């Protein structure tokens, strides 16, 4: 077919008409993603604050956030322009754990039946939503489990990085909301949000899942893509000390179906969107490998 497009009746080569399709994706490219959207319903809630509503949250909404089934922004102040939900009156790192608990209680009360999986992300996290659904497909949301980038530094059992984002099954959300006040009071004095919820979920029997792909490459990344790709480790090796699994840098750092990156500024949000959803090297054919979808 390609040759037919290039050849005229007289046999001379010509340039194909590049305007036959718009810059948007063709419908057939969206078919699989659409089917996953219907069967793997995802609620994304983004932790933000008043001074980041326009500076960061707005750009999440304009890029990856629009691909979630439900998108919520949790802040200390209600803001109709985003909109945000005012769930906790105080800001600052010392209040992130209490803000997170309030967010999950709010979601359980108002959105439990609107989704099957519940993702928490920061307002500087970029998420490839289709890849998240791809990983989650096949797992039973009625079993208490959660996924993310697993750290170990502050808890030997492991907990998921808050910046890279973590996703709870519906059963995990129910267990957490029902029991955290009575059974997780031992972490109420903790100021680190991801450590606190990790310890609580571990205590409640919610299973921390291995979120890596079949080749043990990470799918949730706590740093921007370029940092993982070029080994931007700090001089004291903090990342090796924190991460649960062995570290890989360079092209082997990240899964071909990577899900999230952290510390992504607003400008980079649009760059990621363009590179992932629009840029195509001409002449290459992308193959889909269903066996990479999930591991039980």
C-alpha positions in Angstrom: 0.0 0.0 0.0 2.8 2.4 0.8 4.3 1.9 -2.7 0.9 2.6 -4.2 0.8 5.9 -2.4 4.2 6.8 -3.7 3.8 5.9 -7.4 2.0 7.9 -10.0 0.4 6.2 -13.1 3.6 7.0 -15.0 5.7 5.3 -12.4 7.3 8.4 -11.0 7.7 8.9 -7.3 5.6 11.5 -5.5 5.2 12.8 -2.0 2.2 11.4 -0.2 -0.5 13.8 1.0 0.5 14.4 4.6 -2.8 16.3 5.3 -5.1 13.3 5.0 -5.3 13.0 8.8 -5.3 15.7 11.5 -2.8 16.1 14.3 -5.1 14.2 16.6 -4.9 10.4 16.8 -6.8 8.3 14.4 -9.8 6.6 16.0 -8.4 3.1 15.4 -5.4 4.0 17.6 -7.7 4.7 20.5 -9.7 1.5 20.4 -7.8 -0.6 22.9 -7.4 2.4 25.3 -11.1 3.1 25.2 -12.0 -0.5 26.0 -9.6 -0.5 29.0 -11.2 2.8 30.2 -14.6 1.2 30.4 -13.5 -2.0 32.3 -10.8 -0.5 34.5 -12.4 2.6 35.9 -9.9 4.9 37.5 -10.4 7.8 39.9 -7.3 10.1 40.1 -7.0 12.5 43.0 -4.3 15.1 43.1 -2.8 16.5 46.3 -2.4 20.3 45.8 -2.5 23.6 47.8 -3.9 27.1 47.1 -0.7 28.6 45.7 -0.4 25.7 43.2 -3.9 25.7 41.9 -3.1 27.8 38.9 0.7 27.1 38.9 0.5 23.3 38.8 -3.0 21.8 39.3 -4.4 23.5 36.2 -1.7 21.9 34.0 -2.4 18.5 35.4 -6.0 19.0 34.4 -5.1 20.1 30.9 -2.7 17.1 30.3 -2.8 13.7 31.8 -5.7 14.3 34.3 -8.3 14.4 31.6 -7.7 10.8 30.8 -8.9 9.5 34.2 -12.6 8.4 34.6 -12.8 10.8 37.6 -10.4 13.6 38.4 -10.4 15.4 41.8 -8.1 18.0 43.3 -7.7 18.0 47.0 -6.7 21.2 48.7 -7.2 23.2 51.9 -9.3 25.7 50.0 -12.2 25.3 47.6 -11.5 26.9 44.2 -14.2 26.8 41.6 -11.8 27.7 38.8 -10.1 24.3 38.9 -12.2 23.1 40.7 -10.6 22.0 44.0 -12.2 20.4 47.0 -11.4 22.0 50.4 -10.9 19.0 52.7 -8.3 20.1 55.3 -7.8 23.6 56.8 -4.0 23.5 57.1 -1.2 23.2 54.6 2.5 22.2 54.9 4.4 18.9 55.0 3.4 18.3 58.6 -0.3 18.1 57.5 0.0 15.9 54.4 -0.9 12.7 56.2 -4.0 14.1 57.7 -4.9 15.7 54.4 -4.5 12.3 52.7 -6.7 10.6 55.2 -9.4 13.2 54.7 -9.2 12.8 51.0 -9.7 9.1 51.1 -12.6 9.4 53.5 -14.2 12.0 51.2 -13.7 9.8 48.1 -15.1 6.7 50.0 -18.2 8.7 50.9 -18.9 10.4 47.5 -17.2 8.3 44.8 -16.8 4.7 45.9 -19.1 3.4 43.2 -17.7 5.7 40.5 -14.4 3.8 40.1 -12.6 0.5 40.7 -9.1 1.9 41.4 -8.1 5.0 43.3 -4.8 6.8 42.4 -3.2 9.4 44.6 -0.7 11.7 42.8 1.0 15.1 43.6 0.5 18.1 41.5 4.0 17.6 40.0 3.4 14.0 39.1 2.9 13.0 35.4 0.9 9.8 34.8 0.4 7.8 31.6 -3.1 6.8 32.5 -3.4 4.2 29.7 -0.4 2.3 31.0 -1.8 2.3 34.5 -5.0 0.7 33.3 -3.0 -1.7 31.3 -1.1 -2.9 34.4 -4.2 -3.0 36.6 -6.2 -5.0 34.1 -6.7 -8.5 35.3 -6.2 -7.8 39.0 -9.2 -8.3 41.3 -10.2 -4.9 42.7 -12.2 -6.7 45.4 -8.9 -7.8 47.0 -7.0 -5.3 49.2 -3.8 -4.4 47.4 -2.0 -1.3 46.2 0.7 -0.4 43.7 3.5 2.2 43.3 7.2 2.6 43.6 8.2 0.7 46.6 10.6 2.3 49.2 12.1 0.7 52.3 14.3 3.3 54.0 11.8 4.2 56.7 9.9 0.9 56.9 11.5 -2.5 56.3 8.1 -3.9 55.0 8.1 -1.2 52.3 5.8 1.6 51.4 5.0 3.4 48.1 6.5 6.7 47.1 4.0 9.5 47.4 5.5 11.5 44.6 5.5 8.7 42.1 1.9 8.1 43.0 0.2 5.0 44.4 -3.1 3.3 43.5 -5.5 1.4 45.8 -8.0 -1.2 44.9 -11.6 -0.6 45.9 -11.2 -3.2 48.7 -8.1 -1.5 49.9 -9.9 1.8 50.1 -12.7 0.2 52.1 -10.4 -1.4 54.5 -8.4 1.8 55.0 -11.4 4.0 55.6 -13.1 1.6 57.9 -10.1 0.9 60.1 -7.5 3.7 60.0 -8.9 5.7 62.9 -9.0 2.8 65.3 -6.1 0.7 64.1 -3.6 3.2 62.6 -3.4 5.8 65.4 0.2 4.7 66.0 1.2 6.7 62.9 -0.7 9.8 63.6 2.4 11.6 64.8 4.2 10.8 61.6 4.7 13.8 59.3 5.7 11.8 56.1 2.5 11.0 54.2 3.7 8.0 52.2 5.4 6.3 55.1 2.3 6.8 57.3 -0.1 5.3 54.8 2.3 2.5 54.0 2.6 1.5 57.6 -1.1 1.7 58.1 -1.9 -0.3 55.0 0.7 -2.9 55.9 -0.9 -3.1 59.4 -4.3 -3.6 57.9 -3.2 -6.4 55.7 -3.4 -4.5 52.4 -0.9 -6.2 50.1 1.9 -4.0 48.6 2.3 -5.3 45.0 5.4 -5.5 42.8 4.6 -2.9 40.2 7.6 -3.7 38.0 7.1 -5.2 34.5 8.1 -8.7 33.4 11.7 -7.5 32.9 11.9 -6.0 36.4 11.9 -2.5 35.0 10.2 0.2 37.1 6.8 1.5 36.1 6.3 4.1 38.8 9.3 6.5 38.8 10.1 9.0 41.7 12.2 11.3 39.5 11.7 13.0 36.1 12.4 10.7 33.1 15.6 12.4 32.1 17.0 11.9 35.7 16.4 8.1 35.6 17.8 7.9 32.1 21.1 9.7 32.8 21.9 8.5 36.4 21.4 11.7 38.2 21.9 10.1 41.6 22.9 12.4 44.5 26.4 12.1 46.0 25.2 10.3 49.1 23.3 7.7 47.0 19.9 8.5 48.6 17.9 6.7 45.9 19.7 3.4 46.4 19.1 3.7 50.1 15.4 4.3 49.7 14.3 2.1 46.9 13.1 -1.5 47.7 14.4 -3.1 44.5 17.8 -2.9 42.8 18.4 0.4 40.9 18.9 0.5 37.2 19.9 3.7 35.3 19.9 4.5 31.6 17.5 3.0 29.2 16.9 0.0 31.4 15.6 2.2 34.2 12.1 2.3 33.0 9.5 0.0 31.6 8.3 0.6 28.0 4.9 0.9 29.7 6.1 3.3 32.4 3.2 4.8 34.4 4.5 7.9 36.3 7.3 10.4 36.8 7.7 12.8 39.7 9.1 16.4 39.9 7.6 17.2 36.5 7.2 21.0 36.1 4.2 22.4 34.2 6.2 23.0 31.0 7.4 19.4 31.0 3.8 18.2 31.5 3.0 19.5 28.0 6.3 18.1 26.6 5.5 14.6 28.0 2.1 14.8 26.5 3.5 15.7 23.1 6.2 13.1 23.1 3.9 10.3 24.3 0.7 11.0 22.4 1.8 12.9 19.2 5.4 12.4 18.2 5.9 9.4 15.8 9.1 8.3 14.0 7.9 7.8 10.4 8.0 4.3 9.1 8.2 2.4 12.5 5.5 0.0 13.5 4.7 -0.3 17.2 3.9 -3.8 18.4 1.6 -4.5 21.4 2.6 -7.3 23.7 -0.4 -8.4 25.9 1.8 -10.7 28.0 3.3 -7.5 29.5 0.0 -6.4 30.9 0.2 -7.8 34.4 1.7 -10.4 36.6 -0.3 -12.3 39.2 
